[in-house]
Amino acid sequence: MNNNFICSDGSFYVRKDTNMIYVQGTVNGKHYKKSIGKKATPLNKKWVERQNPMQVLLKLIGVDINETKKTSFESFGLRVLRSNSEYRGEETQKDYESIFNRLILPYFEKIEFHEISALDVTEFLGTLQSKHGYCYDRCIRVKRVLVNILKAAFDEQLMPHNVMSMQLVEKFKFKQTPRKTKVYKVSEAQQILSLSKGWLKIFLELSLKYGLRTGEAIGLKWSDFDLERGYLQIHRSISKGRISDVSAIAHENKNHNREIFLFPETIELLKSYANFRPDDEWLFVSKDGKPFKNAKTIVDFHFRPFLEEIGVEYKTLYATRRTYVSMMNQSSKVSLEDIQEVVGHVKGSSVTTKHYDLDCLEDVHKQKKAEEKSKIFNALLHIA
């Protein structure tokens, strides 16, 4: 039996047919009725008045109250997060545990699982923006970690209710502020692609035209390409100097391991670059002949100086990925599922439009779209 018990208050009653005193109560969802072995005499009734019915019941069913142990919030929480870590990338798992240790544990560690209420949860969630100043997406991740733990606690009968499904918690909303994320305008993307040179040109070609994650682009090898068939297979990603096999990364909204067919001009560009390849294994290497450990070196010493040289405002290197999605999403000829397949989002995921459908068009493009809509509208008027 679980060492942490969820119990009702319990009560004593007398069976009229036997005049025996019984105790009843619910323990971990199961209802018990037990005779205490005493007749309902005046003396025994006085004794009953001084007793805690649930303590009497627990003793009758073989539970020594003094030996019960509390379930540690810390050990249980980490156990839950690590039990399903295979569904997250290594960096995401580290972040989950960091969120637990820095935010969730200090708030809940002194509260018994069965005492945690919906109000406790909403008050905690409220501190994420008011006290810590977290953005909407960060708050959602913290809540996701807490849901993981408290739902498991309910499933393990450590809590009498699933507080995360209660109305008070479900109605709680984080404040959303307008996104400050920027993308490169179409004209800026054209400048970047046409004026870049050498390995950086190849890097930006793959980042802008296929929306590769920066870590995926850094981790490319020549063996990932089949230029005769015209495709690229994403096998790995590099972040903070760590090479990750993306086939081992599972995520509900991401599909890292994917096959991407290339544009004709990209294939020709890669064939030309292959003649002057700086390394026989890695596509992009630093001055020491090894792959870049992270994006910072590329940004500080190559990408940002290049943008300053051509007069384009620096947004971020990752903005090249958002630019691809935003540009492709402007065309009615390219489906959202096709875009998701290329950038590595699970089909049907809301992440694509929520985080990447940003305004990359300039006035001339918007005017052209308005003209096209005008033609359709006026054509319908003529039919009427």
PyMOL commands that set and color helices and strands:
alter all, ss='L'
color gray80, all
select helices_A, chain A and resi 42-49+53-60+65-67+73-83+85-87+90-108+113-115+118-130+136-155+163-165+167-170+186-195+198-210+214-218+222-224+246-248+264-274+295-310+319-328+336-343+351-356+363-383
alter helices_A, ss='H'
color red, helices_A
select strands_A, chain A and resi 11-15+20-27+30-39+225-226+231-233+236-239+242-245+259-261
alter strands_A, ss='S'
color yellow, strands_A
deselect
rebuild
show_as cartoon
